[in-house]
Amino acid sequence: MLIHYFMTRPLEKAIHAITQETTQISEGHFEGKVPQIGPFEFQRLAAQFNRMTGKLNESFQKLKTAEASRMELVANVSHDLRTPMASIQSFVEALQDEVIQDKITFERYLQTIRLETARLDGLIQELFKLSQLDAGGTEFSPELYHVDHLLIDGLQSLAFHLEEKKLHIETDVPDQLPPVAIMPQEMKRVLSNILHNAIRYSPIGGTIEIKAEQLSDQYVQLQIKDHGDGIEEHDCNRIFDRFYRADPSRTRASGGAGLGLAIAKSIVQLHGGSIGVESRSGHGSRFWFTLPIYTEQPKSGI
């Protein structure tokens, strides 16, 4: 009996420890660990059990983070939809009640309704694009394209905004830069989103610097630097999150939904590249992203 007791006692302790831990897991606690005691087989079982609980804990933490992000997303979408809808409703009611008799004011109300409707449409389009990218609904079909053409197209589309703020553009693009393998329309969206931010936060009469360089045999990097107020360090880590605004009041006032950089990140990652920002408060911001170099004979292109 004594021999049986001393032989089975370690087994009982090991089984008891595992039983206690399974009880904790059933109650949603994954932080505990089973002590590796008893025979070698039970020690191996305890080690595997601890690895399992560690992975479960990691999975549940991701689920909690995803749920928090989902709730934040719903709240932000609701806010951004509610604001223009309330504005449209109030102006339409004023027009229906025939409160406005002055033709100039009447036209101004219609223009406001048109702008708010366009703002709603833009937000819906951005949400659709982001969900399409997340679901893998955008097929990656790159073609040969030159970086200087990409920059020219991007700057031309924003010429009015640049002239409005009297901004100067300084470019540094090497003559022998290799062509890249991109989906032009998608990458133009990335460039446009980043340039929009640079224009928005640049001082009137300021300068935006654009630089392209070959990083390696595989990638070309594009950099866009402004001389605005810059971004706080803690904001740089979240600037590419959906609906995140480094300055909520300013961005909401200027019409930004906080989706542009999130879309830019998804498109760049679809191309196999990377994107980032370097900034200090009061010293402007430098956004950069990489483009894959075209290494095959093009089927069609520019």
ChimeraX attribute file (.defattr): number of C-alpha atoms within 10 A of each C-alpha:
attribute: neighborCount
match mode: 1-to-1
recipient: residues
	/A:1	6
	/A:2	7
	/A:3	8
	/A:4	8
	/A:5	10
	/A:6	10
	/A:7	13
	/A:8	13
	/A:9	13
	/A:10	15
	/A:11	15
	/A:12	13
	/A:13	14
	/A:14	21
	/A:15	17
	/A:16	13
	/A:17	18
	/A:18	21
	/A:19	13
	/A:20	13
	/A:21	21
	/A:22	18
	/A:23	12
	/A:24	14
	/A:25	16
	/A:26	9
	/A:27	9
	/A:28	12
	/A:29	14
	/A:30	20
	/A:31	13
	/A:32	15
	/A:33	16
	/A:34	22
	/A:35	15
	/A:36	18
	/A:37	17
	/A:38	19
	/A:39	14
	/A:40	10
	/A:41	11
	/A:42	18
	/A:43	16
	/A:44	14
	/A:45	16
	/A:46	22
	/A:47	15
	/A:48	13
	/A:49	17
	/A:50	21
	/A:51	13
	/A:52	13
	/A:53	20
	/A:54	16
	/A:55	13
	/A:56	17
	/A:57	18
	/A:58	13
	/A:59	12
	/A:60	14
	/A:61	12
	/A:62	12
	/A:63	12
	/A:64	12
	/A:65	12
	/A:66	12
	/A:67	12
	/A:68	12
	/A:69	14
	/A:70	12
	/A:71	12
	/A:72	15
	/A:73	15
	/A:74	12
	/A:75	13
	/A:76	17
	/A:77	16
	/A:78	11
	/A:79	12
	/A:80	20
	/A:81	16
	/A:82	13
	/A:83	13
	/A:84	19
	/A:85	15
	/A:86	12
	/A:87	14
	/A:88	20
	/A:89	12
	/A:90	14
	/A:91	16
	/A:92	15
	/A:93	11
	/A:94	14
	/A:95	15
	/A:96	10
	/A:97	8
	/A:98	10
	/A:99	10
	/A:100	15
	/A:101	9
	/A:102	9
	/A:103	9
	/A:104	10
	/A:105	11
	/A:106	16
	/A:107	12
	/A:108	12
	/A:109	19
	/A:110	16
	/A:111	12
	/A:112	15
	/A:113	20
	/A:114	13
	/A:115	14
	/A:116	19
	/A:117	16
	/A:118	13
	/A:119	18
	/A:120	18
	/A:121	12
	/A:122	14
	/A:123	21
	/A:124	14
	/A:125	12
	/A:126	18
	/A:127	18
	/A:128	12
	/A:129	18
	/A:130	21
	/A:131	13
	/A:132	12
	/A:133	16
	/A:134	12
	/A:135	9
	/A:136	11
	/A:137	11
	/A:138	13
	/A:139	9
	/A:140	12
	/A:141	10
	/A:142	16
	/A:143	20
	/A:144	22
	/A:145	21
	/A:146	19
	/A:147	22
	/A:148	16
	/A:149	12
	/A:150	15
	/A:151	18
	/A:152	10
	/A:153	16
	/A:154	19
	/A:155	18
	/A:156	11
	/A:157	12
	/A:158	14
	/A:159	12
	/A:160	11
	/A:161	15
	/A:162	23
	/A:163	12
	/A:164	11
	/A:165	15
	/A:166	14
	/A:167	18
	/A:168	14
	/A:169	13
	/A:170	13
	/A:171	15
	/A:172	12
	/A:173	16
	/A:174	13
	/A:175	7
	/A:176	8
	/A:177	15
	/A:178	20
	/A:179	19
	/A:180	22
	/A:181	22
	/A:182	24
	/A:183	18
	/A:184	20
	/A:185	9
	/A:186	17
	/A:187	18
	/A:188	19
	/A:189	16
	/A:190	23
	/A:191	22
	/A:192	20
	/A:193	18
	/A:194	21
	/A:195	21
	/A:196	17
	/A:197	18
	/A:198	24
	/A:199	22
	/A:200	19
	/A:201	18
	/A:202	22
	/A:203	16
	/A:204	16
	/A:205	13
	/A:206	17
	/A:207	20
	/A:208	22
	/A:209	16
	/A:210	20
	/A:211	15
	/A:212	21
	/A:213	18
	/A:214	18
	/A:215	12
	/A:216	10
	/A:217	11
	/A:218	14
	/A:219	21
	/A:220	21
	/A:221	19
	/A:222	22
	/A:223	21
	/A:224	21
	/A:225	23
	/A:226	26
	/A:227	19
	/A:228	22
	/A:229	16
	/A:230	21
	/A:231	21
	/A:232	15
	/A:233	12
	/A:234	9
	/A:235	14
	/A:236	17
	/A:237	11
	/A:238	14
	/A:239	19
	/A:240	22
	/A:241	16
	/A:242	20
	/A:243	22
	/A:244	20
	/A:245	19
	/A:246	17
	/A:247	11
	/A:248	14
	/A:249	9
	/A:250	13
	/A:251	17
	/A:252	14
	/A:253	8
	/A:254	10
	/A:255	12
	/A:256	20
	/A:257	22
	/A:258	23
	/A:259	21
	/A:260	24
	/A:261	21
	/A:262	20
	/A:263	25
	/A:264	24
	/A:265	19
	/A:266	20
	/A:267	24
	/A:268	20
	/A:269	15
	/A:270	18
	/A:271	20
	/A:272	12
	/A:273	18
	/A:274	17
	/A:275	20
	/A:276	15
	/A:277	17
	/A:278	14
	/A:279	19
	/A:280	14
	/A:281	12
	/A:282	12
	/A:283	13
	/A:284	19
	/A:285	25
	/A:286	22
	/A:287	19
	/A:288	20
	/A:289	22
	/A:290	24
	/A:291	25
	/A:292	21
	/A:293	21
	/A:294	20
	/A:295	13
	/A:296	9
	/A:297	8
	/A:298	13
	/A:299	7
	/A:300	8
	/A:301	11
	/A:302	9
